[in-house]
Amino acid sequence: MGHSDRVLGPYRQLLATRGLAGLLTWSLLGRLHLPGTPLAITFLVAGWTDSYLASGVVGGLYTVGVAVGGPLRGRSADTGDPVKLLVALSLAYATGITLLAFLPTLLPATLWPVAAAVACAAGLVQPPVTQIARASYPRLAADPAVRQSVYAVEATLQELLWVVGPVLIAAVATAVNPLAGMLTCGFLAPVCTAGFAVAVHRAGLRTPVPRADTAAGSVLRLPGIPAALLTCMFLIAPLIVLDMTIVAWARDFGSASAAGLLLAVWSVGSAVGGLVAGARTAPPVLTRRILLMAVGILALVVVLPPVVDGSVWLLGAVLAVGGAAVAPALAAANNRVGDLAPEGRASEVFGWVMMAATLGGSLVLPVAGWLLDHVGPAAAAGASAAFALAAALCAQTVPDPAGRVRATG
């Protein structure tokens, strides 16, 4: 077997697995609106009320709805027909987003709390595309190497979506108006979710997986699940803090326009790392991958103020190299959660992962904001690295249900 066969082998198997490529593609398209919706809400509510506080409350309650509804939506997907659930929730979500979009033309600005209630309700019924997709990969890919590749590709392309989505919505909101930005989200969600629902149907995944005998009761009581949720919470937190840190540095010490470029460089580095990791057939070492991510983030401390003034070129170089560890760490974490999830409850477990990640972000952002205001970007980057190290410590306690021997990865 040649070198190219070894590198491309897992990806060829991924493409050859019935229904897997289509499911992955549509699951990513079904998430295209996700990173742009909070930004659209900010444009809409701030323009309506002339208050960033109001837009923050509305966006925050939307996020609360998404997080709280995660386990509930996942449980419904595990016990019923996921296609019917996706169609129903996508229509309800599109209705909520459309109503939210038109509230500024229907109500005076003093009634903006109505928008907060509508946003929270819309978040509760957000279609569970991500949860269903991640729960489906093990059902379609029996080979662990193929599962590892699909989680790596997903993490890689999702990084790019988190760049493309906000740019797309910001372009529509500024070139047309905030109403058009919200309506774009309300259009993308049901259309792309419908495509994902068709992919689920074609893959033969409409029948629920029978629950394992050990899966009774709350999934939070199952071995390894609490530790895995803590790992995911601390794993996502540093990424959110680092986004904020880069934007703050660009605004205060460089050029505001440099923020988008630096975030794009970070995402490209992550994409390259994810593709390389996905080509490996050896099982991933979760703790090692998270530690590598922590090291990459820690390297930013010495190239940011107040340690040094910093430069776009130097910061970009460190972000490109350090970013290469991000997607592999995320892929390994999702892979482990998929292995830990009991049969018939995987979507629910990934719903709890979504809640944990959201909670982590909401807890660390005030800390990052205080550090940026009173110390500087280097301190915020240091806190980000500390959160990543906490994730690595938690990962040490997450069992590997497959009992694999991992020497590399």
N, C-alpha and C positions, 0 to 999 in steps of 0.2 A: 504494500500500500504506500503510495507516494505521499509527500508532505501535504499537497493540496487536498488529497482524499481525506487525510486525517483531520485537516482544518475544516473542510466543508462538509464532512460526513454527517455530523449532527444536523446541519441545516438542510441537507438533502433529505434526511429522514423526516425532518419536520414537514417539508413540502410534500413528501410522499404519504404522510399520514392522513387518512381520509378525514376531511372536514376541519383539520387543525389550522391550516393556513388561512382559510376563509374566516374561521372563528376569530383568530388573532387579528386579522385585518379589520374586520368590522367592529371588534371590541375596542380597538384604538380609535377608529372613526367615531364610535359612540361616546368616546370621552373627549372629543375635540372641543366641545362647548364648556367642559368643566372648569379649566383654568381661566377662561375668559368671562364667565358669568359674574364672579365677584367684582371684576373690573367694570363690567357693564353696569352693575348695580351702583358702583361708586360714581360713574359718570352721570347716571340717571338721577340719583337722589341728590347729589351735590349740586347739579344744575337746577333741580327743582326747588331745593330748600336753601341753597347757598350755605350749606353747613356740612362740613366733613364729619362732625359728630353724628349727625343724623344718618349720613351714608354709612358710617362705621357701625352704628347700631343695627341698621337694616341688613348690611352685609354680615354682621356677626350672627344675627338670628337666623339668617339663611344657612350659615355654616352649622349652627346648632341643630337645625332641622335635619341637615344632611347626616350629621354624626349620630344623632339620636335614632334616626330611622334606619341606620345601617344594619344593625342586627335584626330588626323586624323585617326589613325587606329581604335579607338573606334567609331568614327562617321560612318566609313565604316561598322563596325560590326553591328551597330544599324539599318542601312538603307538597308542592303543587306543580302545575305546568308553567315552566319559566317563560315560555313564549307568550301565554295569555297575560302573565304578570307584567312582562316588559311592555306589551301593547297598552295595557290599562294604565300603568304608571306613566308611560311616556305621554299619553294623551292628557292625564291629569297634570303632569309637570308642565307641559306646553301651555295648558290653560292658565296655570298659576303664573308662569313667566310672562305670558301675554297680558294678563290682567295687571301685573306689576308694571309692565311697560307703559300702559295707558293711564295709570293712576295720576301722574302729574297733569294730564289733560282733563281729568275728571274731578279732581279734588284740589282744594287749596293747600298750600305748603304746610299750613299749621296742622293738617291731618296726616302728616307723614308717618305717625305710628301705625296707621292702617297698612302702609307698605311693609312695615316690619312684620306684621302678622301674616300678610300674604307671602312674604319671602320665606318665613319659617315653614309655612304650610307647603310651599313649593319644594323646599329642601327635604321635607319629610318624604315626598313622593318621587324624589330623584330616581330615575331608572337604575337598577343595580347592575349595570353592564360590567363594571370591573369585578364585582364579587362573583357573578355567574361565570365570567370568563375564567378567572383564576381557579374556581372550583371545577371547571370542566377540563382543564388541561390534563390532570392525572387520569381522567376517564378516557381520553383519546390517546394519550401517549403512555404506553406501558413501559417503554424503555426509559430508565432514569436519565440517560444522557440526552434524550430528546426533550424530556420535561425540563431539564436544566437549560437547554438551548431556548425553549420557548419562553421561559421566565426571563432569560437574559435579553432576548429580542424585545420582549414586552417592556422591560425596564428601560432599555435603550431608546426605543421609539417614544415611550411616554415622556422621557426627558425632552425630546424634541417637540412633542405636543405642547409641553408646558412653556415652550418658547413661542411656537406658532400661534397657539390659541389666543393668548393675550394680545399679541401683535395684530392678529386679524380683527378682534373685537375693538381694539383701540382705533384701528384704521377706519372701521365703519363708523364708530361713535364720533370721531373727530371730522371725518370727511362728509358724513351725512348729518346725523344727530344722535344723541344718546338713545332715543326711542328705537332707531334702526339697529343700534348695537344690541339692545335687549331682545328685539324681535329676531335678530340673527341667532341668538342663543336658543330662543323658543322654536326656531325652525330646525336648527341642526339637531337638537335633542331627539325629537320624534322621528325624523327622517333616518338618522344614523342608527337609532335604536331599532327601528323597523328592519334595517339591513342586518343588524346583529341578531334579531329574533329569527330572521330567515336562515341565517348561518347556524343558529342553534338547532332549528328544525332539521336542516339538511344533514347535520352531524348526528342526528338521532339521539338528542339529549333531552327530549321533552319528558321522558319518564323519570320520576324521582328515584334516586338511589335508596334502597332500603337501609334504614338506620341500623348501625351495628348494635349488638346487645349492650356494649359498654357505653353507648352514647346517650343514655337516659339522663334526665336532669339538665342542669345548666352546663354549658360547655366550659364555663369559667372554672369549673371544678375538676376538669379533666387534666391529667398529668401533662405538664409542659406548656399548656395554653396560657396561663397567667404570665409565665416567664417570657413566652414568645410575644405577647402583647406589650409587655414592658420594653422588650428589645425593639419592637417596631416603633413604639412611642419615642424612645430616645434616638432611634435611627433617623426618623423624619425630622425631629426637632432641629438638629444642626443644619439641615438643608434650608429650612425656613429662616433660621437666624442668618445664615450666610447670604441668602438672597437680600435680606434687609441690610446687611452690612455692606454689600457691594453697591447697592443703590445709595446708601448714605455716603460712602466714600466718594462716589462719582459726583454727587450733588455738592458736597462740602469741600472736596480737595481737588477734584478734577473737572470733568465736564459731565453734565447730566446725561448727555447723549451717549457717553461712554458706558453707562450702566447696561444698556441693552446689548452692546457689543461684548462686554465682559461676561454677561450671563450666557450669551450665545456660545462663547469660547468654552465656558465651563460645560455646557450641554454637549458640545461636540466632543470634548475630551471624554465625557461620560459615555457618549455613544460608541466611541472607539473602544473604550475599555469593556463595554458590555458585549460588543461583537466578538472581541477576543475571548472573553470569558465564556460566551455561548458556544464557542468552537471546541472548548475543552470537554473531554469525556470523563475526566476524573471528578468525583463528587466534590462539591465546594466545601471548604472549611469556613463556616459562617463567622466564627470569631476572628479568624485571620483577615477575612475580607473587610470586616468592619474596622479592625485596627488599621489597615492600610488606608481606609477612608479617613480615619482620625488623623493619621500622620499627614495626609495631603492637606487637610484643613489646618492643622497646626502650623504647617509651613507658611501659611498666610500671615501669621502673627508678626513675623520678622520683616514683612514687606508692606505693612500698613501703619498709619499714624496711631499713636505717637512714637512708635519705634523709629520709623522713617516716614518721610512725606509720601513715598510711594509713587509709582508711575504706571501708566496704562500698560506699557509693554511688559514690565516686570510682573505686575499683577496678572496680566493675561497669561504669561508663561507659566506661572505657578498654578493658576486655575486650570489650564489645559492639562498639565501633568497630574495634579491632584484630582481633577474631575474624573480621570480614568478609573478611579476606584469606586465611584459612586454607584453606577449601574450594576456592577458585579455584586456589590454589597446588598443592594435592594433585591436583586434576583435571587441571591442565596437566601435572604430572609423570607421571601415569598415561597420559595421552594420548600423551605423547612416548615412553614405554616401549612402548606398543602400536604406535606407528609404527616403532620401532627393531627390535622383535622379528621375526626372520625367519619366513617362512611355515612352519607346522608345528611351531613351537617356542615359541609365545607363552605357553602355560601354564607351561612350564619357566622362561621368563624372569621371569614374575611370581612364581614360586616363589623365585627368587634375590632378587627385590625384598623378599619377606617375610623372608627370612633377613637381608638387609642392614638392614632396619628393626629387626628384633629385636636384632641385634648392636649397632646404634647405641644403642638404649635401654639395653641391659645395660652398655655402656661409660660412658654419661654419668650414669646414676643415682648411682653413688658420688661423682662430682664434684659433682653437685648437692647430695647429702647433706652433703658436707664444707662447701660454701659456706653452706648453711642453718645448720649447726651453729656455724660460726666467724665468719661475716660477716653474713649476713642474707638475706632474700628478694630484696632488690634485686640482690645479687650473683648469685644463682641466675638471676634474670630476665635479667641482663646476659649470663651464660653462654649462656642459651637464645637470645638474640639473636645471639650470636657463632656459634653452631652454624647458625642460619638464614643468616647471611652466608656461612659456609663452603659451605652448600648452593647459594647463588647463584653463588659462584665456580666450583663444580663444574659448575653448569648452563651456564656460559659455554662449557664444553668439550664439551657434549653436542650432537652434530650433529642437524640436522633432516632426516631422510631424504626428506621430501616436498619439500624445497627451496622452502618457501613464503616469500613476502615478508610479514613481519609488521610492520605499522605500528602496530597497536593491540592491546589485550588484556591 
